[in-house]
């Protein structure tokens, strides 16, 4: 992996240079390089393995994945998307609203155009790996091998807790979860005096915030804190970093802000109008969810994430109300004591997680209570947040132990510092290696299970596309897909069929009920559709009503 060069600032009083190693032995450098490579490969392995398995099974995008593929394709078309995915907030609003921006579509358009079948799969896989690699390199910049391995461990635990992050890397909430974690890591690194990471932080926060509404407040909050800290230093390098970050931010947000100014009303205005005066889940729910994610028995340590949001809601009855306040107070104590004891990296890390925690709590409190039954994935953000809280907690415990040893005045034998550093790196590397094996083994099983779960829709999609291709000439076609009692199957096959025909050179359109999912640029069917796809008893039947 290529190293990202960033500046190093003078360290705080009483604090050794982060990641500095004093051995000077060539073998130590080779071990450091090996640990660094292990961190990158360990985090990427489940994603690469899932993509290879899905490609070998001739995977086809369905449902939202197909929408993402279609809208990524349209980036180079006549009407490039200016907004993100269709939002479930529409269900509580009188207007159709979308996620804030199309940045992920713009990043995926080249692989989608290079390969219609698997471009969106491999493009999203590379995008996810890029986000993890940036965070791992940021950890390396501060604490070298230990930092890189610790960050990789968080990503692998996230993949173990939410396997869909790897085997369904195309889905925008999964992309957002990875880049949200990366955003918090990059914000921490930027505050430690390494302002050169600020442009990458702006890029990471933009991807996270535009992936889904649940990441907007926490991502932009930690980014804002990093900007304020870098501004406080205000030297020539800080000014350069701020100018570059501003340029990156403008490039990432110019399209959604143009839509806001020209939309009459724009998407952001519609979101704010739709949320005004609605009943919300409130602070009690948000604090209990936060305690469930970050407390003594965190969600990420309870095994694989349940399928539905309500499975998590049921589990929120156990944390006492004061537990969330205790966690927030503990993070505040880490910030204050870390600063006073000269452990500035720890203090900045605690501050980044504290700000992210506040952003997530505000976001969860504002979820419309009337629409929660329609949203089954808003808990995903709790997994990376809980992992970060526990990472800071373990880090603080280690620093406290070392401080206690120093306070008691014990002499450290000569040469034991290097021995301790090696033992520490070997221990973390052993944990990472074990996680690599476990995540890959579980990844194979979870990917196979996922492919089996979508096998019926996959077969129906192929049948429908084959029948339409045999009975209709290529060109504009209006489609309608129906499945008695299963709207999700109709949606999955319908969107998959839309993208399949679009990639083959057709000009498909969908009824008004489905067309908004494809963005405000999509034109719905008008009049009687040419082809009606009926999904009955696991079979697809295409009725051609107006053959050409």
C-alpha positions in Angstrom: 0.0 0.0 0.0 1.3 3.4 -0.9 2.0 5.7 2.1 0.2 8.9 2.4 2.7 11.6 3.4 1.5 13.9 6.1 3.2 16.4 8.3 4.2 15.7 11.8 3.7 18.3 14.5 5.7 18.7 17.7 4.3 16.4 20.4 2.8 17.5 23.6 4.8 17.8 26.8 5.6 14.5 28.5 4.4 12.6 25.5 6.7 10.5 23.3 6.3 11.0 19.5 3.4 8.9 18.4 4.5 5.6 16.9 8.2 6.4 17.4 10.3 3.3 17.6 13.9 3.4 18.9 15.2 0.0 17.9 16.7 1.1 14.6 17.1 -2.6 13.6 16.2 -3.5 10.0 14.2 -6.4 11.1 11.9 -4.1 13.1 11.2 -2.1 9.9 10.3 -5.3 8.1 7.9 -6.3 10.9 6.3 -2.9 10.8 5.8 -3.1 7.1 4.3 -6.6 7.5 1.9 -5.4 10.2 0.8 -2.5 8.0 0.1 -4.8 5.1 -1.7 -7.3 7.4 -4.0 -4.4 8.5 -4.9 -3.5 5.0 -5.4 -7.0 3.7 -7.3 -8.1 6.8 -9.8 -5.3 6.5 -10.2 -5.8 2.7 -10.3 -9.7 2.7 -14.0 -10.1 3.5 -15.0 -7.6 0.8 -12.8 -9.1 -1.9 -13.9 -12.7 -1.0 -17.6 -11.7 -1.2 -17.2 -10.0 -4.5 -15.4 -13.0 -6.0 -18.1 -15.4 -4.8 -20.9 -13.2 -6.1 -19.2 -12.8 -9.4 -18.7 -16.6 -9.7 -22.5 -17.0 -9.1 -23.4 -14.5 -11.8 -24.8 -12.0 -9.3 -27.3 -9.4 -10.6 -28.3 -6.2 -8.8 -31.8 -6.1 -7.4 -33.9 -3.6 -5.5 -31.8 -0.6 -4.3 -28.6 -2.1 -5.7 -30.2 -1.9 -9.2 -31.3 1.7 -8.5 -27.7 2.6 -7.6 -26.4 0.9 -10.7 -28.9 2.7 -12.9 -28.3 6.1 -11.4 -24.6 5.6 -11.6 -25.0 4.9 -15.3 -27.0 8.1 -15.8 -24.1 10.3 -14.5 -22.8 10.3 -18.1 -26.2 10.6 -19.6 -28.4 13.5 -20.6 -29.8 14.0 -17.0 -27.1 13.2 -14.5 -28.5 12.7 -10.9 -28.2 15.7 -8.6 -29.5 13.9 -5.5 -29.0 10.7 -3.6 -31.2 7.7 -3.0 -34.9 7.9 -2.5 -35.5 8.5 1.2 -38.1 6.8 3.5 -38.7 10.3 4.9 -41.0 10.6 1.9 -43.5 8.4 3.8 -43.9 11.2 6.4 -43.8 14.1 4.0 -46.1 15.5 1.4 -43.2 15.6 -1.0 -40.7 13.1 -2.4 -37.3 13.6 -0.8 -33.9 12.1 -1.4 -30.6 11.7 0.4 -28.4 14.8 0.2 -26.1 14.1 -2.7 -25.1 11.8 -5.6 -21.4 11.5 -4.8 -21.4 7.7 -4.6 -23.1 7.6 -8.1 -20.4 9.8 -9.6 -17.7 7.6 -8.0 -19.3 4.4 -9.4 -20.1 5.6 -12.9 -16.8 4.6 -14.5 -16.8 0.9 -13.3 -20.6 0.7 -14.2 -19.8 1.9 -17.7 -16.8 -0.4 -18.0 -18.8 -3.5 -17.0 -22.6 -3.5 -17.0 -22.9 -6.7 -15.0 -20.4 -6.5 -12.2 -19.1 -2.9 -12.4 -21.3 -1.6 -9.6 -20.3 -4.6 -7.4 -16.6 -4.2 -7.9 -16.8 -0.4 -7.9 -18.5 -0.4 -4.5 -16.1 -3.0 -3.2 -13.1 -0.8 -4.2 -14.9 2.3 -2.7 -15.4 0.5 0.6 -11.8 -0.7 0.7 -10.6 2.8 -0.1 -12.4 4.2 2.9 -10.9 1.5 5.2 -7.4 2.0 3.8 -7.5 5.8 4.4 -8.5 5.2 8.0 -5.8 2.5 8.4 -3.2 4.8 7.0 -4.3 7.5 9.3 -3.9 5.2 12.3 -0.4 4.4 10.9 0.5 8.1 10.7 -0.1 8.5 14.5 0.8 5.1 16.1 2.3 3.2 13.1 1.7 -0.6 13.3 -0.4 -0.4 16.5 -2.6 2.3 15.1 -3.1 0.6 11.7 -3.9 -2.8 13.3 -6.3 -1.2 15.8 -8.2 0.6 13.1 -8.3 -2.6 11.0 -9.6 -4.5 14.0 -12.6 -2.1 14.3 -13.4 -2.6 10.6 -13.3 -6.4 10.9 -15.5 -6.4 14.0 -17.9 -4.2 12.1 -17.9 -6.7 9.2 -18.5 -9.6 11.7 -21.4 -7.8 13.3 -23.0 -6.7 10.0 -21.9 -9.2 7.4 -24.1 -7.4 4.8 -21.5 -4.5 4.8 -19.2 -6.9 2.9 -21.5 -9.0 0.8 -23.8 -6.1 -0.1 -21.2 -3.3 -0.4 -23.3 -1.7 -3.1 -26.1 -0.6 -0.7 -25.8 3.1 0.4 -26.3 2.6 4.2 -23.5 0.0 4.2 -21.1 2.4 2.2 -22.1 5.1 4.7 -21.3 3.0 7.8 -17.7 2.3 6.6 -17.0 5.9 5.5 -18.6 7.2 8.8 -16.0 5.2 10.8 -13.3 6.5 8.4 -14.5 10.0 8.9 -14.2 9.8 12.7 -10.7 8.4 12.4 -9.6 11.0 9.9 -11.1 13.8 12.1 -9.1 12.5 15.1 -5.8 12.4 13.0 -6.4 15.9 11.7 -6.8 17.3 15.3 -3.5 15.8 16.4 -1.5 18.3 14.4 -1.5 16.5 11.1 -3.6 19.0 9.2 -2.6 17.5 5.8 -5.3 14.9 6.3 -8.0 17.6 6.3 -8.8 17.4 2.5 -9.2 13.6 2.9 -11.5 14.2 5.8 -13.6 16.5 3.7 -13.9 13.9 1.0 -14.7 11.1 3.5 -17.3 13.2 5.4 -19.0 14.1 2.1 -19.3 10.4 1.1 -20.7 9.5 4.5 -23.1 12.4 4.7 -24.4 11.9 1.1 -24.9 8.1 1.6 -27.8 8.4 4.0 -29.4 11.0 6.2 -28.5 9.1 9.4 -24.8 10.0 8.8 -25.2 13.7 8.0 -25.1 15.2 11.5 -22.4 13.1 13.1 -20.1 13.2 10.0 -20.3 16.9 9.5 -20.0 17.5 13.3 -16.7 15.7 13.6 -15.5 17.4 10.4 -16.4 20.8 11.8 -14.4 20.1 15.1 -11.4 19.1 13.1 -11.6 22.3 11.0 -11.9 24.5 14.1 -8.8 22.8 15.6 -6.7 23.2 12.5 -7.8 26.8 12.2 -6.6 27.4 15.7 -3.1 26.6 14.7 -3.3 28.9 11.6 0.2 28.6 10.2 1.1 28.3 6.5 0.5 24.5 6.4 -2.8 24.8 8.2 -3.9 27.5 5.7 -2.9 25.2 2.8 -4.8 22.3 4.3 -7.9 24.4 4.8 -7.8 25.7 1.2 -7.5 22.2 -0.2 -10.3 20.9 2.1 -12.5 23.8 0.9 -11.8 22.9 -2.7 -12.6 19.2 -2.1 -15.8 20.2 -0.2 -16.9 22.5 -3.1 -16.3 19.7 -5.6 -18.3 17.2 -3.5 -21.2 19.5 -2.7 -21.6 21.8 -5.8 -24.2 19.5 -7.4 -26.6 19.1 -4.4 -26.3 22.8 -3.6 -27.0 23.7 -7.2 -30.1 21.5 -7.0 -31.1 23.3 -3.8 -30.8 26.7 -5.3 -32.6 25.8 -8.6 -35.1 23.3 -7.3 -37.9 25.7 -6.2 -38.1 24.2 -3.6 -34.8 22.3 -3.3 -34.4 18.9 -1.7 -32.9 20.3 1.6 -35.9 22.6 1.9 -38.3 19.7 1.4 -36.5 17.7 4.0 -36.7 20.5 6.6 -40.4 21.1 5.8 -41.3 17.5 6.0 -39.7 17.0 9.4 -41.2 20.1 11.0 -44.0 19.4 13.5 -43.8 15.6 13.3 -43.8 13.3 16.3 -40.3 11.9 16.9 -39.0 8.9 18.8 -37.4 11.4 21.2 -34.4 11.7 23.6 -35.4 8.7 25.8 -35.2 6.3 22.8 -32.0 7.9 21.5 -30.2 7.7 24.8 -31.3 4.1 25.4 -30.2 3.2 21.8 -26.8 4.8 22.5 -26.4 2.9 25.8 -27.3 -0.4 24.0 -24.6 0.4 21.4 -21.8 1.5 23.7 -22.6 0.2 27.1 -21.4 -2.8 29.1 -23.1 -5.3 26.8 -22.8 -3.5 23.4 -24.7 -4.5 20.3 -21.5 -5.2 18.4 -20.5 -7.9 20.9 -23.9 -9.7 20.8 -23.3 -11.4 17.5 -24.7 -10.7 14.0 -27.0 -7.8 13.6 -30.7 -8.8 13.5 -32.5 -8.3 10.2 -35.0 -5.7 11.3 -34.8 -2.5 13.3 -37.5 -3.7 15.6 -35.3 -6.6 16.7 -33.0 -3.9 18.0 -35.8 -1.9 19.5 -36.8 -4.9 21.6 -33.3 -5.1 23.0 -33.3 -1.5 24.1 -35.3 -2.2 27.2 -32.3 -3.5 29.2 -30.0 -0.5 29.5 -30.8 1.8 32.5 -31.5 5.4 31.7 -28.4 6.6 33.4 -26.0 4.4 31.5 -25.8 6.7 28.4 -25.1 9.7 30.7 -22.3 7.6 32.4 -20.8 6.8 29.0 -20.8 10.4 27.8 -19.4 11.6 31.2 -16.6 9.0 30.8 -15.7 10.2 27.3 -15.6 13.8 28.7 -13.3 12.6 31.5 -11.0 10.9 28.9 -10.8 14.2 27.0 -10.0 16.3 30.1 -7.6 13.9 31.8 -5.9 13.0 28.6 -5.2 16.6 28.0 -4.0 17.3 31.5 -1.7 14.2 31.6 -0.1 15.1 28.2 -1.8 12.3 26.3 -3.0 14.6 23.6 -3.7 11.9 21.0 -6.0 10.1 23.5 -7.7 13.4 24.3 -8.4 14.2 20.6 -9.6 10.7 20.0 -12.0 10.9 22.9 -13.3 14.3 21.6 -13.9 12.9 18.1 -16.0 10.0 19.6 -17.8 12.3 22.0 -18.8 14.6 19.2 -19.9 11.7 17.0 -21.9 10.3 19.9 -23.8 13.6 20.2 -24.5 13.6 16.5 -25.9 10.1 16.5 -28.0 10.8 19.6 -29.5 13.9 17.9 -30.1 11.9 14.7 -31.9 9.0 16.5 -34.0 11.4 18.6 -35.3 13.0 15.4 -36.5 9.8 13.7 -40.3 10.3 12.9 -42.2 7.9 15.1 -44.9 7.3 12.5 -42.5 6.0 9.9 -40.3 3.7 12.0 -42.1 0.6 10.9 -41.0 1.4 7.3 -37.3 1.8 8.2 -35.5 -1.4 9.1 -31.9 -0.3 9.0 -31.4 2.9 11.0 -29.6 1.0 13.7 -26.6 0.3 11.4 -24.9 3.5 12.6 -24.9 2.2 16.2 -22.3 -0.5 15.3 -19.4 1.7 14.2 -20.2 4.2 17.0 -20.1 1.5 19.7 -16.8 0.1 18.4 -15.3 3.6 18.5 -16.5 4.1 22.1 -15.0 0.8 23.2 -11.7 1.5 21.3 -11.3 4.7 23.3 -12.2 3.0 26.5 -9.6 0.3 26.0 -7.0 2.9 24.9 -7.7 5.0 28.0 -7.4 2.0 30.3 -4.0 1.1 28.9 -2.8 4.7 29.2 -4.1 4.9 32.8 -2.2 1.7 33.6 1.0 3.1 32.2 0.5 6.4 34.0 0.0 4.5 37.2 3.2 2.6 36.8 5.1 5.8 36.1 3.5 7.5 39.1 4.7 4.8 41.4 8.2 5.5 40.3 9.1 2.0 39.1 12.3 1.9 37.0 12.0 0.4 33.6 14.9 -2.0 32.8 17.0 -0.9 29.8 15.8 -2.4 26.6 12.4 -3.4 28.0 10.7 -0.5 26.0 11.6 -2.1 22.7 10.5 -5.5 24.0 7.2 -4.1 25.2 6.6 -2.5 21.8 7.3 -5.8 20.0 5.1 -7.7 22.4 2.3 -5.2 21.9 2.6 -5.3 18.1 2.7 -9.1 18.1 -0.4 -9.3 20.3 -2.4 -7.0 18.1 -1.2 -8.7 15.0 -2.3 -12.1 16.4 -5.7 -10.7 17.1 -6.0 -9.2 13.6 -4.9 -12.5 12.0 -7.4 -14.4 14.0 -10.1 -12.0 13.0 -9.1 -12.3 9.3 -9.6 -16.1 9.4 -12.9 -15.8 11.3 -14.3 -13.0 9.1 -13.3 -14.9 5.9 -14.9 -18.2 7.1 -18.0 -16.4 8.2 -17.9 -14.3 5.1 -18.2 -17.3 2.8 -21.1 -18.7 4.7 -22.9 -15.3 4.9 -22.4 -14.6 1.2 -23.7 -18.0 0.3 -26.7 -17.5 2.5 -27.3 -14.1 0.9 -27.1 -15.5 -2.6 -29.6 -18.2 -1.7 -32.0 -15.6 -0.2 -32.1 -13.7 -3.5 -32.0 -16.7 -5.8 -35.8 -16.7 -6.4 -35.8 -13.0 -7.4 -32.6 -13.5 -9.5 -34.3 -16.3 -11.4 -37.5 -14.3 -11.9 -35.4 -11.4 -13.2 -33.6 -13.5 -15.7 -36.9 -15.1 -16.9 -38.6 -11.7 -17.3 -35.7 -10.2 -19.2 -35.4 -13.2 -21.5 -39.2 -13.2 -22.3 -39.2 -9.4 -23.0 -36.1 -9.7 -25.2 -37.8 -12.4 -27.2 -41.2 -10.7 -27.7 -40.4 -7.0 -27.9 -38.0 -5.1 -30.1 -35.3 -3.0 -28.4 -36.4 0.6 -27.6 -38.7 2.4 -25.3 -40.8 0.1 -23.1 -43.1 0.7 -20.2 -43.1 -2.0 -17.5 -45.3 -3.0 -14.7 -44.4 -5.7 -12.2 -46.9 -7.3 -9.8 -46.6 -10.0 -7.1 -49.7 -10.8 -5.1 -49.0 -10.1 -1.4 -45.3 -9.4 -1.8 -44.5 -5.8 -2.8 -40.8 -6.3 -1.8 -40.4 -9.0 -4.4 -42.1 -6.9 -7.0 -39.9 -4.0 -6.2 -36.7 -6.1 -6.2 -37.4 -7.7 -9.5 -38.9 -4.6 -11.0 -35.8 -2.5 -10.3 -33.5 -5.3 -11.3 -35.4 -5.7 -14.6 -35.2 -1.9 -15.2 -31.4 -1.9 -14.9 -31.0 -5.1 -16.9 -32.9 -3.7 -19.8 -31.3 -0.3 -19.5 -27.8 -1.8 -19.6 -28.8 -3.8 -22.8 -29.7 -0.6 -24.6 -33.5 -0.4 -23.9 -35.3 2.7 -22.6 -37.4 1.3 -19.8 -39.9 3.2 -17.7 -41.8 2.2 -14.6 -45.3 3.1 -13.2 -45.6 6.2 -11.0 -45.5 4.0 -7.8 -41.9 2.9 -8.6 -40.6 5.7 -10.8 -39.7 8.1 -7.9 -37.2 5.5 -6.6 -35.1 6.2 -9.7 -34.8 9.9 -8.9 -36.6 13.1 -10.0 -35.0 12.8 -13.4 -36.9 9.5 -14.2 -40.0 9.7 -16.4 -42.9 7.4 -15.2 -45.1 5.5 -17.5 -48.0 7.3 -19.0 -50.9 5.1 -20.2 -51.1 1.4 -20.6 -47.7 -0.4 -20.2 -46.4 -2.4 -23.1 -45.3 -5.3 -20.8 -46.7 -6.6 -17.5 -44.6 -9.0 -15.5 -46.6 -11.2 -13.2 -44.7 -13.1 -10.5 -46.8 -16.1 -9.6 -45.7 -19.2 -7.6 -42.0 -18.6 -8.2 -42.4 -18.1 -12.0 -42.4 -15.0 -14.1 -45.0 -14.5 -16.8 -44.7 -11.5 -19.2 -47.9 -10.3 -20.8 -47.3 -8.1 -23.8 -50.3 -5.7 -24.1 -49.1 -3.6 -27.0 -46.4 -5.4 -29.1 -44.3 -3.4 -31.4 
